[in-house]
Amino acid sequence: MEMNRVKQENKKAFPKFILVVVLAAAFGGVLGFGIGIAGDVGLPEAISAWLEVFWRTVTPWAIPVISVVLLGAAWGKYRLARKQAAIWDGEDEAVMDRVDQELNWTMLLGQVTMILDFFLMAAGSICLRGTGSNLAVVGWFILSCAIVVVIQQKAVDLTRAMNPEKQGSVYDMKFQKKWFSSCDEAERAQIGQAAYRAFRTTSSACIFLWMMLVFGSFLFDFGLMPVFVLTVIWGVLQVSYLLECVRMGRGK
């Protein structure tokens, strides 16, 4: 009976799967045709030249501007959390939730800033090689990352002040492991749900990026390396997830 139900579900879903495959193939054919036309009219060369000028112009001042905007917002969120924590009586869950929400935004803004810093640092190293502006980008990169770490440290310290059972310092190389170990079952379940959502989102993003890189290689001729790097990241994501499932399954 159970196998019949499974077969029925497969039979119901299969036509939709075929439709998606056909539409994807049609889209790929149209996109490939468009790429051929774009190559004939010299569009890739024009885009590459524009991007080179754009990054040379933007990169020297992008890190300080982004840091002021995002880290300023992160600091504002931290201050709101600290004000809420100051009036917390140790029991009001609503206040506790508001503090957690503001601190989550603080950490998110800090993390986005650091990701952008690393990208702009790479852009500066490539586009501004051998210039004084490249040294300026390195300096801004170090300063911005240092501020991110300090803000995250303050957010973690405030969380620990309100939750004495929490363990770990952001300056400890094993911070994430210690922090997870000090979480209760509900918090671990929440982390697991968030991690699974991130896994699904990243898997979908890898598929989309793979298609863009394959088609983009026909336009810009950047070779196999970007696809190889993406495939490594995709493989690490999938294999590490499945190996962890195997490991946890053995412990049951």
N, C-alpha and C positions, 0 to 999 in steps of 0.2 A: 504493500500500500504506500509506504513512504517513497519507494523508488518511482512509483507511478506519479506521485505528486511532484517529485524532482523533474521527471521527464516532461510533465505538463508545463512547469515553469520554464524549462529550457526551450520547449517548443513555442511558448508564448513570446519569449524574449528574443529568439533567433531572428525573426524577420526585422525587428528594429535594429539589431546588430548589423545585418546585411545592408540595411538602408544607410546606416551611418558609414559603413565602409565604402559604399558606392558614392555617397555624397563627398566623402573625404577624397576619394580618387578623382572625382570630377573637379573638386576645388584645386587639387594638386595639379591637374592638367591645365586648368585656366591660369593658375599662378605661374606654372612653368612657361606657358606661352607668353604671359606678360613679362616675365623676366627676360625672355629672349628678345622681345621688342625693346625693353629698357636697355639691354646691352648694346643693341644696334645703334641707338641714338646717343650713346655715351653718358647715360645717367649715372652709372656707378662711379665714373671718374669725377663727375661734378659733385656727387654726394661726398666722396672721400675728401676732395679738396675743401668743401665747405666745413666738414667735420674737423679737419685739421686746423683750419682757421678758428673755428668755434672753440675748440678745446685749448688752443694756445691763448685765446683771449680770456676765457672764463676761468681756467684752472688756477691762476695765481691768486685770485681773490675769492674763489668759491668756498673754500674751507672756512675762512673767518666769517663769511656771511651766513653760511648754513649753521655754523656753530652758535652764532649770536641768536639766530631765530629758534633753532630746535632746543639748544641747551638753555636758552632763556625761558622757553616754555616748560622745559623739564624742571628747572629751578622753581618756577612758579607753582607747578604741581606739587613739588616737594614741600614748599612753604605752606600750601593749603593743607597737605597731609599733617604737617607738624602742628598747625593751629588746631586741627581736629583732634589730634592726639593729646594736646594740652588740656582739652576739656573732657577727655574720656574718663569716665568714672571706674573703668575696669570691668564693667558689666554690660554696658549698652552695645548690643551687637550692630545696631544701625550705624553708630559712629565708627565702630571697627571696620565695617564694610566700606564706608566712605574713605577711610584712611587707606585701606588696601587698594581701592580703586585708583586713588590719586597716585599711590606709589607704583602701581602697575603702569600707569601712563608715564611716570617718571622714568622707569626702567626702559619702556618701549622707545621713548624719544631719545634716550641716551644710546640705545642700541642702534637705532636708525642712523643717528649721527656718526657713530663709529663705522658702520658699514659704508656710508658715503665718504667718510674720511679715507678709508682704505682704497676705495675706487679712485678718488681724486688724487691720492698719493701716487697710484699707478699711472694715472693720466699725466700727472706732472712729470714723472720720471721718463715717460715715453715722448711726450710732446714738447717738453721744455728741457730736454737733455743738454747739459753743458752750459746752461745759462744761470744767471743769478736768481731768476724767478724760481728755478727748480729748488734752490736752497731755501727760498722763502716758503715754498710749499712744504718742504720737510719740517721746517720750524713750526708752521701752523698745524701740521699733522700731529706732531708730538704734543703741542700745547692742547689741542682739542681733545686728543685721546686721554691726556692727563685729567682734564676737567671732567670728561665722561666718567672716568674711574672714581673720582672724588664724589661726584653726584650719586653714583650707584652705591658707593660706600655709605654715604649718609642715609640713603633710602633703606639699605640693609640694616644699618644700625638702628634706625627708627623702628623697623619691623621687629628686630630682636628686643628692643626696649619694651614693646607691647606684647611680645611673645617670648618670655624668658627661656622657653624650651628650645628655641631655635639655636642652631650652632653654625659656626663658620664665619670667616672673614673674607671679604672680596680680594684681599691680598694673598690669601692662601691658595696654592695651586690645586688643592683638593676641595675648594669651596663648594662646588656643586654637589659633590658626593656627600659631604658632611651636612649640607643643607637638606638634601633629600632624605638622609637618614633621620633627621630630626623632625620631619613632617609626620603628621598623623595619617590615619588611613584615608580620611576624607580628602585631605590635601593631596595625597599620592594618587587617589582616583582622579582628582581634577587635573593633576599634572599628566596622568596617562591619557585622559581624553584630549587635552590640548596637544600632546605629543602626537597622538594618532591623527588629529585633524591636520597638524603640520605635515605629517608624513603623506597624507592623501593630497594635500595642496601642492607639496613639493613634487610628488610623483607626476601630477598633472602638468605642472610647470615644466618639468623635464621633457615630457612628450612634446609640448608646444615649442620649447626652445630647440629641441632636436630638429623639428620641421623647419623652423626659421633658419637655423644654421645650415642645414642641407641646401635649402633654396638660396640662402644668402651666399653660399660658397660659389654658386654659378654667377652671381652678380659681381662680387668683390674679390673672388679668387684668393681667399685667406687660408686655403689649404684644409687639411684634416685635423689640425691640432685643436681648434675650438670644439669640434664634435667629439674628439677623443677625451678631452678634459671633462666635458659634460657627461659622457658615458661613464667615466670613472666615478664622478659624483653620484650619478644615478645608480650605478652598481653598488657603491658603498652604502647608499641609503637602503636599497632593497635587501641586500645580503645581510647587513647588520640587523635590520628589523627581523628578518626571518630566522637568523641565528639566535637572536634573543628570544623569539617565540619557542624555538627548539629548547633552549636552555631553561626557560621558565616551565615548559611542559614536562621536563624531566624532574623538576622539583615538586610536582604535584603528588 
